[in-house]
């Protein structure tokens, strides 16, 4: 059984529009999350790495706020979601990442996401 976890990544001030493009478009996702990302007209995205690929269905999108995918080989009640949170007070941006993992894989998955989000932050120049 997989358990849900959420990680918050604090970013500096910046453009949520450019961040949104990196988390919501195949081209943007390919800049930090996978070697290549393609999407078909049914909302299925194929994430490819050097020796493997995974397919995910886009299941929810709130433009410039959050995007949610479900890996096609994962249980129906699991997903991964990236949400942009901008503080009206300070203008600082945070990314809230939600995913699911088996308890023995959770730490590895958190470390993988941290490395990927670090790449995303570098791509956006924050």
LUMSEDREN-169654 format. One record per atom (N, C-alpha, C): residue number from 1; residue in one letter; z negated, x negated, y. Coordinates in Angstrom, 1 decimal. Layout:
R, NUM, a, Z, X, Y;
...
% end
This chain:
R, 1, x, 0.0, -0.8, -1.2;
R, 1, x, 0.0, 0.0, 0.0;
R, 1, x, 0.0, -0.9, 1.3;
R, 2, x, 0.8, -0.5, 2.2;
R, 2, x, 0.9, -1.3, 3.4;
R, 2, x, 0.0, -0.7, 4.5;
R, 3, x, -0.6, -1.6, 5.3;
R, 3, x, -1.5, -1.1, 6.4;
R, 3, x, -0.9, -1.4, 7.7;
R, 4, x, -1.1, -0.5, 8.7;
R, 4, x, -0.6, -0.7, 10.0;
R, 4, x, -1.4, -1.7, 10.8;
R, 5, x, -0.6, -2.5, 11.6;
R, 5, x, -1.3, -3.4, 12.5;
R, 5, x, -0.5, -3.4, 13.8;
R, 6, x, -1.2, -3.8, 14.9;
R, 6, x, -0.6, -3.8, 16.2;
R, 6, x, -1.1, -5.1, 16.9;
R, 7, x, -0.1, -5.8, 17.5;
R, 7, x, -0.4, -7.1, 18.2;
R, 7, x, 0.1, -6.9, 19.7;
R, 8, x, -0.6, -7.4, 20.6;
R, 8, x, -0.2, -7.3, 22.0;
R, 8, x, 0.1, -8.7, 22.5;
R, 9, x, 1.3, -8.9, 23.1;
R, 9, x, 1.7, -10.1, 23.6;
R, 9, x, 1.8, -10.0, 25.1;
R, 10, x, 1.0, -10.7, 25.9;
R, 10, x, 1.1, -10.7, 27.3;
R, 10, x, 2.2, -11.6, 27.9;
R, 11, x, 3.0, -11.0, 28.8;
R, 11, x, 4.0, -11.7, 29.4;
R, 11, x, 3.7, -11.8, 30.9;
R, 12, x, 4.4, -12.7, 31.6;
R, 12, x, 4.2, -12.7, 33.0;
R, 12, x, 5.0, -11.6, 33.7;
R, 13, x, 5.0, -11.6, 34.9;
R, 13, x, 5.8, -10.6, 35.6;
R, 13, x, 7.3, -10.9, 35.4;
R, 14, x, 8.1, -9.8, 35.3;
R, 14, x, 9.5, -10.0, 35.0;
R, 14, x, 10.2, -8.7, 35.0;
R, 15, x, 11.5, -8.8, 34.7;
R, 15, x, 12.3, -7.6, 34.6;
R, 15, x, 12.2, -6.9, 33.3;
R, 16, x, 11.8, -5.7, 33.3;
R, 16, x, 11.8, -4.9, 32.0;
R, 16, x, 13.2, -4.6, 31.6;
R, 17, x, 14.2, -4.5, 32.5;
R, 17, x, 15.6, -4.2, 32.1;
R, 17, x, 16.1, -5.3, 31.2;
R, 18, x, 16.0, -6.6, 31.6;
R, 18, x, 16.5, -7.6, 30.7;
R, 18, x, 15.7, -7.7, 29.4;
R, 19, x, 14.4, -7.5, 29.4;
R, 19, x, 13.6, -7.5, 28.2;
R, 19, x, 14.1, -6.3, 27.3;
R, 20, x, 14.4, -5.2, 27.9;
R, 20, x, 14.8, -4.0, 27.1;
R, 20, x, 16.1, -4.3, 26.4;
R, 21, x, 17.1, -5.0, 27.1;
R, 21, x, 18.3, -5.4, 26.4;
R, 21, x, 18.1, -6.3, 25.2;
R, 22, x, 17.1, -7.2, 25.3;
R, 22, x, 16.9, -8.1, 24.2;
R, 22, x, 16.2, -7.4, 23.0;
R, 23, x, 15.5, -6.3, 23.2;
R, 23, x, 14.9, -5.6, 22.1;
R, 23, x, 15.6, -4.4, 21.6;
R, 24, x, 16.7, -3.9, 22.3;
R, 24, x, 17.3, -2.7, 22.0;
R, 24, x, 18.8, -2.8, 21.6;
R, 25, x, 19.4, -3.9, 21.9;
R, 25, x, 20.8, -4.0, 21.5;
R, 25, x, 21.0, -5.0, 20.4;
R, 26, x, 22.1, -4.8, 19.6;
R, 26, x, 22.4, -5.8, 18.5;
R, 26, x, 22.5, -7.2, 19.1;
R, 27, x, 23.2, -7.4, 20.2;
R, 27, x, 23.4, -8.7, 20.8;
R, 27, x, 22.1, -9.3, 21.2;
R, 28, x, 21.3, -8.5, 21.9;
R, 28, x, 20.0, -9.0, 22.3;
R, 28, x, 19.1, -9.3, 21.1;
R, 29, x, 19.0, -8.5, 20.1;
R, 29, x, 18.2, -8.8, 18.9;
R, 29, x, 18.6, -10.1, 18.2;
R, 30, x, 19.9, -10.3, 18.3;
R, 30, x, 20.5, -11.5, 17.6;
R, 30, x, 20.1, -12.8, 18.4;
R, 31, x, 19.7, -12.7, 19.6;
R, 31, x, 19.3, -13.8, 20.4;
R, 31, x, 17.9, -14.4, 20.0;
R, 32, x, 17.1, -13.5, 19.3;
R, 32, x, 15.7, -14.0, 19.0;
R, 32, x, 15.2, -13.6, 17.7;
R, 33, x, 15.7, -12.5, 17.1;
R, 33, x, 15.1, -12.0, 15.9;
R, 33, x, 15.8, -12.3, 14.6;
R, 34, x, 17.1, -12.5, 14.7;
R, 34, x, 18.0, -12.8, 13.5;
R, 34, x, 19.2, -13.6, 14.0;
R, 35, x, 19.9, -14.2, 13.0;
R, 35, x, 21.1, -15.0, 13.3;
R, 35, x, 22.2, -14.1, 13.8;
R, 36, x, 22.2, -12.8, 13.3;
R, 36, x, 23.3, -11.9, 13.7;
R, 36, x, 22.7, -10.5, 13.4;
R, 37, x, 23.1, -9.5, 14.3;
R, 37, x, 22.7, -8.1, 14.2;
R, 37, x, 23.9, -7.3, 14.5;
R, 38, x, 24.2, -6.4, 13.6;
R, 38, x, 25.2, -5.4, 13.7;
R, 38, x, 24.6, -4.0, 13.6;
R, 39, x, 25.2, -3.0, 14.3;
R, 39, x, 24.8, -1.6, 14.2;
R, 39, x, 26.0, -0.8, 13.9;
R, 40, x, 25.8, 0.2, 13.1;
R, 40, x, 26.9, 1.2, 12.9;
R, 40, x, 26.7, 2.4, 13.7;
R, 41, x, 27.6, 3.4, 13.6;
R, 41, x, 27.4, 4.6, 14.4;
R, 41, x, 26.4, 5.6, 13.9;
R, 42, x, 25.8, 5.3, 12.8;
R, 42, x, 24.7, 6.1, 12.2;
R, 42, x, 23.3, 5.6, 12.6;
R, 43, x, 23.2, 4.5, 13.4;
R, 43, x, 21.9, 4.0, 13.8;
R, 43, x, 21.3, 3.1, 12.8;
R, 44, x, 22.2, 2.5, 11.8;
R, 44, x, 21.7, 1.6, 10.9;
R, 44, x, 22.1, 0.2, 11.4;
R, 45, x, 21.0, -0.7, 11.5;
R, 45, x, 21.2, -2.0, 12.0;
R, 45, x, 21.1, -3.0, 10.8;
R, 46, x, 22.0, -4.0, 10.8;
R, 46, x, 22.0, -5.0, 9.7;
R, 46, x, 21.5, -6.3, 10.4;
R, 47, x, 20.4, -6.8, 10.0;
R, 47, x, 19.8, -8.0, 10.5;
R, 47, x, 20.2, -9.1, 9.5;
R, 48, x, 20.9, -10.2, 9.9;
R, 48, x, 21.3, -11.2, 9.0;
R, 48, x, 20.7, -12.6, 9.4;
R, 49, x, 20.2, -13.3, 8.4;
R, 49, x, 19.7, -14.6, 8.5;
R, 49, x, 20.6, -15.5, 7.6;
R, 50, x, 20.4, -16.8, 7.6;
R, 50, x, 21.3, -17.7, 6.9;
R, 50, x, 21.5, -17.3, 5.4;
R, 51, x, 20.4, -16.9, 4.7;
R, 51, x, 20.6, -16.6, 3.3;
R, 51, x, 20.2, -15.2, 2.9;
R, 52, x, 20.0, -14.3, 3.9;
R, 52, x, 19.6, -12.9, 3.5;
R, 52, x, 20.0, -12.0, 4.6;
R, 53, x, 19.9, -10.7, 4.3;
R, 53, x, 20.1, -9.7, 5.3;
R, 53, x, 19.2, -8.5, 5.0;
R, 54, x, 18.8, -7.7, 6.0;
R, 54, x, 18.0, -6.5, 5.8;
R, 54, x, 18.6, -5.5, 6.7;
R, 55, x, 18.5, -4.2, 6.2;
R, 55, x, 19.0, -3.1, 7.0;
R, 55, x, 17.9, -2.2, 7.5;
R, 56, x, 18.0, -1.8, 8.7;
R, 56, x, 16.9, -1.0, 9.3;
R, 56, x, 17.6, 0.2, 10.0;
R, 57, x, 16.9, 1.4, 10.0;
R, 57, x, 17.4, 2.6, 10.6;
R, 57, x, 16.6, 2.7, 12.0;
R, 58, x, 17.4, 3.0, 13.0;
R, 58, x, 16.8, 3.3, 14.3;
R, 58, x, 16.2, 4.7, 14.2;
R, 59, x, 14.9, 4.8, 14.3;
R, 59, x, 14.3, 6.1, 14.1;
R, 59, x, 13.7, 6.7, 15.4;
R, 60, x, 13.5, 5.9, 16.4;
R, 60, x, 13.0, 6.5, 17.7;
R, 60, x, 13.3, 5.5, 18.8;
R, 61, x, 13.7, 6.1, 19.9;
R, 61, x, 14.0, 5.2, 21.1;
R, 61, x, 13.6, 6.0, 22.4;
R, 62, x, 12.8, 5.3, 23.2;
R, 62, x, 12.5, 5.8, 24.5;
R, 62, x, 13.0, 4.8, 25.5;
R, 63, x, 14.2, 5.0, 26.1;
R, 63, x, 14.8, 3.9, 26.9;
R, 63, x, 13.9, 3.2, 27.9;
R, 64, x, 14.0, 1.9, 27.8;
R, 64, x, 13.2, 1.0, 28.6;
R, 64, x, 11.7, 1.1, 28.4;
R, 65, x, 11.3, 1.8, 27.3;
R, 65, x, 9.9, 1.8, 26.9;
R, 65, x, 9.6, 1.3, 25.5;
R, 66, x, 10.2, 1.9, 24.5;
R, 66, x, 9.9, 1.5, 23.1;
R, 66, x, 11.1, 1.8, 22.2;
R, 67, x, 11.2, 1.0, 21.1;
R, 67, x, 12.2, 1.2, 20.1;
R, 67, x, 11.5, 1.1, 18.8;
R, 68, x, 11.9, 2.0, 17.8;
R, 68, x, 11.2, 2.0, 16.5;
R, 68, x, 12.3, 2.0, 15.4;
R, 69, x, 12.1, 1.1, 14.4;
R, 69, x, 13.0, 1.0, 13.3;
R, 69, x, 12.2, 1.1, 12.0;
R, 70, x, 12.9, 1.5, 11.0;
R, 70, x, 12.3, 1.5, 9.6;
R, 70, x, 13.2, 0.7, 8.7;
R, 71, x, 12.7, -0.3, 8.1;
R, 71, x, 13.5, -1.1, 7.1;
R, 71, x, 13.9, -0.1, 6.0;
R, 72, x, 15.1, -0.1, 5.6;
R, 72, x, 15.6, 0.8, 4.5;
R, 72, x, 14.9, 0.6, 3.2;
R, 73, x, 14.4, -0.6, 2.9;
R, 73, x, 13.8, -0.8, 1.6;
R, 73, x, 12.3, -0.7, 1.7;
R, 74, x, 11.8, -0.1, 2.8;
R, 74, x, 10.3, 0.2, 2.9;
R, 74, x, 10.0, 1.6, 2.8;
R, 75, x, 8.7, 1.9, 2.6;
R, 75, x, 8.3, 3.3, 2.5;
R, 75, x, 8.6, 4.1, 3.7;
R, 76, x, 8.9, 5.4, 3.5;
R, 76, x, 9.3, 6.3, 4.6;
R, 76, x, 8.3, 6.3, 5.8;
R, 77, x, 7.0, 6.1, 5.5;
R, 77, x, 6.0, 6.3, 6.5;
R, 77, x, 5.6, 4.9, 7.2;
R, 78, x, 6.5, 3.9, 7.0;
R, 78, x, 6.3, 2.6, 7.7;
R, 78, x, 7.5, 2.4, 8.7;
R, 79, x, 7.2, 1.5, 9.6;
R, 79, x, 8.2, 1.2, 10.7;
R, 79, x, 7.8, -0.1, 11.4;
R, 80, x, 8.6, -0.6, 12.2;
R, 80, x, 8.2, -1.6, 13.2;
R, 80, x, 8.7, -1.1, 14.6;
R, 81, x, 7.8, -1.3, 15.5;
R, 81, x, 8.0, -0.7, 16.9;
R, 81, x, 7.7, -1.8, 17.9;
R, 82, x, 8.5, -1.9, 18.9;
R, 82, x, 8.3, -2.8, 20.0;
R, 82, x, 8.2, -1.9, 21.3;
R, 83, x, 7.1, -2.0, 22.0;
R, 83, x, 6.9, -1.2, 23.2;
R, 83, x, 6.7, -2.1, 24.4;
R, 84, x, 7.3, -1.8, 25.5;
R, 84, x, 7.1, -2.5, 26.7;
R, 84, x, 6.1, -1.7, 27.6;
R, 85, x, 5.0, -2.5, 28.0;
R, 85, x, 4.0, -1.9, 28.8;
R, 85, x, 4.0, -2.7, 30.1;
R, 86, x, 4.1, -2.0, 31.2;
R, 86, x, 4.1, -2.7, 32.5;
R, 86, x, 2.9, -2.1, 33.3;
R, 87, x, 2.1, -3.0, 33.8;
R, 87, x, 0.9, -2.6, 34.6;
R, 87, x, 1.4, -2.3, 36.0;
R, 88, x, 1.1, -1.0, 36.4;
R, 88, x, 1.5, -0.6, 37.7;
R, 88, x, 0.7, -1.4, 38.8;
R, 89, x, -0.5, -1.8, 38.4;
R, 89, x, -1.4, -2.5, 39.3;
R, 89, x, -1.0, -3.9, 39.6;
R, 90, x, -0.7, -4.7, 38.5;
R, 90, x, -0.4, -6.1, 38.6;
R, 90, x, 1.0, -6.5, 38.4;
R, 91, x, 1.8, -5.5, 37.9;
R, 91, x, 3.2, -5.8, 37.6;
R, 91, x, 3.4, -6.7, 36.4;
R, 92, x, 2.4, -7.0, 35.7;
R, 92, x, 2.5, -7.8, 34.4;
R, 92, x, 3.0, -6.9, 33.3;
R, 93, x, 3.7, -7.6, 32.4;
R, 93, x, 4.4, -6.9, 31.3;
R, 93, x, 3.7, -7.4, 30.0;
R, 94, x, 3.5, -6.4, 29.1;
R, 94, x, 3.0, -6.7, 27.7;
R, 94, x, 4.0, -6.1, 26.8;
R, 95, x, 4.1, -6.8, 25.6;
R, 95, x, 4.8, -6.2, 24.5;
R, 95, x, 3.8, -5.8, 23.5;
R, 96, x, 3.9, -4.6, 23.0;
R, 96, x, 3.0, -4.1, 21.9;
R, 96, x, 3.9, -3.9, 20.7;
R, 97, x, 3.5, -4.7, 19.7;
R, 97, x, 4.3, -4.7, 18.4;
R, 97, x, 3.5, -4.0, 17.4;
R, 98, x, 4.1, -3.1, 16.7;
R, 98, x, 3.4, -2.4, 15.6;
R, 98, x, 4.3, -2.6, 14.3;
R, 99, x, 3.6, -2.9, 13.2;
R, 99, x, 4.3, -3.1, 12.0;
R, 99, x, 3.3, -2.8, 10.8;
R, 100, x, 3.8, -2.8, 9.6;
R, 100, x, 3.0, -2.5, 8.4;
R, 100, x, 3.2, -3.7, 7.5;
R, 101, x, 2.1, -4.0, 6.8;
R, 101, x, 2.1, -5.1, 5.8;
R, 101, x, 1.1, -4.9, 4.7;
R, 102, x, 1.4, -5.4, 3.5;
R, 102, x, 0.4, -5.4, 2.5;
R, 102, x, -0.7, -6.4, 2.9;
R, 103, x, -1.9, -6.2, 2.5;
R, 103, x, -3.0, -7.0, 3.0;
R, 103, x, -2.9, -8.5, 2.7;
R, 104, x, -2.2, -8.8, 1.6;
R, 104, x, -2.0, -10.3, 1.3;
R, 104, x, -0.9, -10.9, 2.1;
R, 105, x, -0.1, -10.0, 2.8;
R, 105, x, 1.1, -10.6, 3.5;
R, 105, x, 0.9, -10.4, 5.0;
R, 106, x, -0.2, -9.8, 5.4;
R, 106, x, -0.4, -9.4, 6.9;
R, 106, x, -0.4, -10.7, 7.7;
R, 107, x, -1.2, -11.7, 7.4;
R, 107, x, -1.3, -12.9, 8.2;
R, 107, x, 0.0, -13.6, 8.4;
R, 108, x, 0.8, -13.7, 7.3;
R, 108, x, 2.1, -14.3, 7.4;
R, 108, x, 3.0, -13.5, 8.3;
R, 109, x, 3.0, -12.2, 8.2;
R, 109, x, 3.8, -11.4, 9.0;
R, 109, x, 3.4, -11.5, 10.5;
R, 110, x, 2.2, -11.5, 10.8;
R, 110, x, 1.7, -11.7, 12.1;
R, 110, x, 2.2, -13.0, 12.7;
R, 111, x, 2.1, -14.1, 11.9;
R, 111, x, 2.6, -15.4, 12.3;
R, 111, x, 4.1, -15.4, 12.6;
R, 112, x, 4.8, -14.7, 11.7;
R, 112, x, 6.3, -14.6, 11.9;
R, 112, x, 6.6, -13.8, 13.2;
R, 113, x, 6.0, -12.7, 13.4;
R, 113, x, 6.2, -12.0, 14.6;
R, 113, x, 5.8, -12.8, 15.9;
R, 114, x, 4.7, -13.5, 15.8;
R, 114, x, 4.3, -14.4, 16.9;
R, 114, x, 5.4, -15.4, 17.2;
R, 115, x, 6.0, -16.0, 16.2;
R, 115, x, 7.1, -17.0, 16.4;
R, 115, x, 8.3, -16.3, 17.0;
R, 116, x, 8.6, -15.1, 16.5;
R, 116, x, 9.8, -14.4, 17.0;
R, 116, x, 9.6, -14.0, 18.5;
R, 117, x, 8.5, -13.5, 18.8;
R, 117, x, 8.2, -13.0, 20.2;
R, 117, x, 8.2, -14.2, 21.1;
R, 118, x, 7.7, -15.4, 20.6;
R, 118, x, 7.7, -16.6, 21.4;
R, 118, x, 9.2, -17.0, 21.7;
R, 119, x, 10.1, -16.8, 20.8;
R, 119, x, 11.5, -17.1, 21.0;
R, 119, x, 12.0, -16.0, 22.0;
R, 120, x, 11.6, -14.8, 21.9;
R, 120, x, 12.1, -13.8, 22.8;
R, 120, x, 11.6, -14.1, 24.3;
R, 121, x, 10.4, -14.6, 24.4;
R, 121, x, 9.8, -14.9, 25.7;
R, 121, x, 10.6, -16.1, 26.3;
R, 122, x, 11.0, -17.1, 25.5;
R, 122, x, 11.8, -18.2, 25.9;
R, 122, x, 13.2, -17.8, 26.3;
R, 123, x, 13.8, -16.8, 25.6;
R, 123, x, 15.1, -16.3, 25.9;
R, 123, x, 15.2, -15.6, 27.2;
R, 124, x, 14.1, -14.9, 27.6;
R, 124, x, 14.0, -14.2, 28.8;
R, 124, x, 13.6, -15.0, 30.0;
R, 125, x, 13.0, -16.2, 29.6;
R, 125, x, 12.6, -17.2, 30.7;
R, 125, x, 11.2, -16.8, 31.3;
R, 126, x, 10.4, -16.2, 30.5;
R, 126, x, 9.0, -15.9, 31.1;
R, 126, x, 8.0, -16.9, 30.6;
% end
